[in-house]
Structures are given as structure tokens and as C-alpha cells.
């Protein structure tokens, strides 16, 4: 047992060094300026650069919208799948895994083709305004739709693991026998037992949206990841500082989400 614990701590220590040493070196590079000593000018320059707050806020809005849409889409579908059509699970798994094998460039090319085709063929129909609205730079709904598709593999895996750990038919049957409707059975009986899976799915979706660059850049929008690349420019110290800042912002948001999930579990137990 002692050898097992020693081996475990050794693995954790090596993993920590693998992640923390490059991060520490990056931080030292950004704050240690030859001839000036320690300074945080690189980070203050980032915060004072135009577009920092607006791009970060846009990414957060896109992340929240993507999490809401993908969970509203996948949770009822996967519960219904386990209750009524378990044999279709392999089909749904393959469909949800397709975004992993489609290159982002090809995915964006398809989106651009549709966005060009719509106004050309639907200019005299009410749907024309829909194509215009989903490309609003203040809140590009088209990015939400794209991110929902890209998040499907991760959300599916997280929810599937959570549903495998509980007896969904028994929970729903018990709720229905107590007079609950189907939506009430889902919300009051199933979702509380999926809290961990929902939190994991939200984690993965948030990280995906905050770090996604290709789709947003090629569609001409500027969320936080695109702003980071644009602002870094050719200045090495500023570029590394931007990378460190983006990593810390992502970690902070994930910790906030984890803290929220922890408080929810404590409240429900109380």
C-alpha cells in the first residue's frame, strides 16, 4: 500500500511539473524584462488594449448560450433514447461523434456556403432576415449553432456516462406513479441525479467555446480567442502574456463553474 501511494504521488508530481514548469517559465518571461527588472507592463497593456472586455463578454455569452442549447437538445433526447429506443443508441453515438472526424476547415466551408446560398435564393422571402439576424456581430447566433455541433461528442459522452450510472426507467416510473407529468419526471427525478454529468458537459463546452479560433476567425467574428491572436502581433513578450492571460481566465471560469456546482450539491443535501 505504501508503494502504491508513493507511486501515485510520483505520477502526480511528474504531471504537475509537466504542466507547471512551462507555465512558470512563461510567467517569468513576461514579467522579467532585462534592464528593468520585474514589471507587469505586458499584462496591463493587454487589459488596456481595446476589445479586451467586449471580446471576453462575447465569448462568455456564446458559451452560456451554447451550454443551454446543447443541454436542452441532448438531455431529453438521451433520456428518451434510454426509455423508448435503446437499440438506437449506436446510431446516435455515431451521429454525435461525426464532428470529431470532420475538419474544422471543411465545417466552416459548409457554413459559409449555406450563408451565401441563403441570401441569393431567399432574398424575397421572410427567411432572408433570418440569415441576416444570425450573423449579427453583436451576438452571432451562427457561432452558437456551430459550437453546438462541435460540442456534441463531448456532451454525449458526459451525459451517457451519467445516465449509465442511474436507473432512468425506475426513476421515471416512480415519478409518474406519484402523479408527475413527463416534464416533471425529467426535471425532478432525473436531472438531480445527472448533476455531475451536466457539470462535466458544461465544463467541456465552456472550454471549447473559449478556446475555439478557426470557425470564428473564418466567419469574420472576434470572440476572445480571435482577439488574443490579433492582439499578440509580433511582440514576443506580449504574445506570451496573452497566452498566459487566456489560460488563467479559462481556469478561473472553470473554477467558478465548479464552485457553483459544489454549492448546488451542498444545498440539495441540506
Number of C-alpha atoms within 10 A of each C-alpha: 6 7 8 9 10 11 12 11 12 12 12 12 11 11 11 11 13 11 10 12 11 11 16 13 10 16 18 13 17 23 18 14 15 8 6 8 8 13 12 13 14 17 19 11 13 19 13 10 11 12 17 16 13 15 20 20 14 20 22 18 16 23 23 16 16 25 25 13 15 22 19 11 13 16 21 13 13 19 20 15 15 18 13 11 11 12 10 11 14 10 10 14 15 11 12 20 19 13 16 14 7 11 10 15 12 10 16 18 15 12 17 14 10 12 17 12 13 16 17 10 11 14 13 10 10 9 14 15 13 13 20 13 14 16 17 12 13 11 17 20 18 18 22 22 16 16 24 23 18 23 25 24 19 20 26 22 17 21 24 19 14 17 20 10 12 13 12 19 15 13 17 22 15 14 19 16 11 10 11 16 13 13 10 14 20 21 13 15 20 22 15 14 18 20 17 18 21 20 18 21 23 26 20 16 24 23 16 16 27 23 17 17 20 14 19 21 16 14 17 11 21 24 30 26 21 21 20 23 15 12 17 17 10 9 10 12 19 20 20 19 27 23 18 18 17 18 14 12 14 16 13 12 16 17 13 12 17 16 12 13 17 14 12 14 14 10 9 8 7 6
